[in-house]
Amino acid sequence: MTRVYLDNAATTRVRPEVVEAMTIAFTEQYGNCSSMYQEGESAKALLDDARSRIAASLNAEAREIYFTSCGSEADNWALKGAALKYGDKKKKILISAIEHHAILHTCDSLAKQGFEIVKIPVDAEGIVDVDFIKSQLDDNTLIVSVMLANNEIGTIQPIKEIAALCKEKKILCHTDAVQAVGSIPVDVKDLGVDMLSLSGHKFHSPKGIGALYIRKGVTISNFMDGGHQERGKRAGTENLPYILGMAKALELAVAEMNTNLEKITDMRDSLIKEIEATIPYCKFNGHRTKRLPGNVNFSFNFIEGESMLLWLDDAGFACSTGSACASGSLDPSHVLLAIGLPHEVAHGSLRISIGKFNTKEEVMSLVPVLAGIVQKLRDMSPLYEDFMNGRELQQGTCPRCNDDGSCKI
Ligand code: PLP
């Protein structure tokens, strides 16, 4: 059976050009970038070149890019590094309610060390409340961290506006841009942030490589202590093959940005339209336009996301759900709860994330399969049966019905 990979927000296939760009660092230029002989110096030259190219792709300066082992490390470093540096004077950290666990759990551990974590609410489409941020910025505020684009519902946040507010009050501003970099244009100067996290495996380079942009003039404490790599800020022998791969992948993503944006957005919008036209009692999650090009997220009433996921897998489709067990916890996704979905609706959610290797034909081939699975699961659901019986008897009086009998969700 041919497989259709529709989970590009989880990770992406490494591009052949990226594999090729990495090879030299495994086979010929395998020296340690810190070694003071020819093999080391030529490896260091490749490292410097990759750093400059990554910086150029983000409109940063080379000295503002620090390589990390992944996006999670970059997020940890930004917050814990700021906390360690300035935590004796400032204790309040603002994050959005829909951050990735790399930020949420970092804040859980900072809360245990006495920091006050304030969660910024989001509206029903997942956009943060900027007025709430304004009301919270005070002399005790250490840092504001809001993701550029959400990994579950794809919503793109007003980071430029948030960074400007922070700048006015001399408060640090970090953004987790892990889902955004490589998918939408990202310009650190235009955004005006102090720090930005990125991760290679979201844009067709290998897993296990990321970077933290730290604007020049901004100082945070080290997260990894040891050798003098990364200008003494992040110890550990540089992972040159993966750094070369990430530089190549980002360069290609930026060069192809307009073409990919157009192609992937078209697939996304066609898929959304077709699902809404074909499957009743579904709710589209996130913002219609302020959204990552490849992200589609729906909740299907009366069913469990895990079952949908497993049946889709059997039918050849790889997708993702914010539902309970699939994400390893009993509660449904904090993101879906934060946008106001009731637990039972959030449980029936499906994320489909489209990438540059998908074709429109395969993306659209999901719809009839998904429609069939949703119907089969509903046919087994007592909730659906009750709903259908109730709906026939008292159309318009169900709490989920609009006055005209159509479904609210
Ligand atoms: N932040 C966001 C928004 C993500 O989507 C992810 C990964 O899914 C991460 C951080 C963590 O990145 P990594 O897998 O490189 O640690």
Boltz pocket constraint, residues with backbone or C-beta under 6 A from the ligand:
constraints:
  - pocket:
      binder: B
      contacts: [[A, 9], [A, 10], [A, 69], [A, 70], [A, 71], [A, 72], [A, 73], [A, 75], [A, 100], [A, 102], [A, 147], [A, 149], [A, 150], [A, 151], [A, 176], [A, 178], [A, 179], [A, 198], [A, 199], [A, 200], [A, 201], [A, 208], [A, 209], [A, 210]]
      max_distance: 6.0
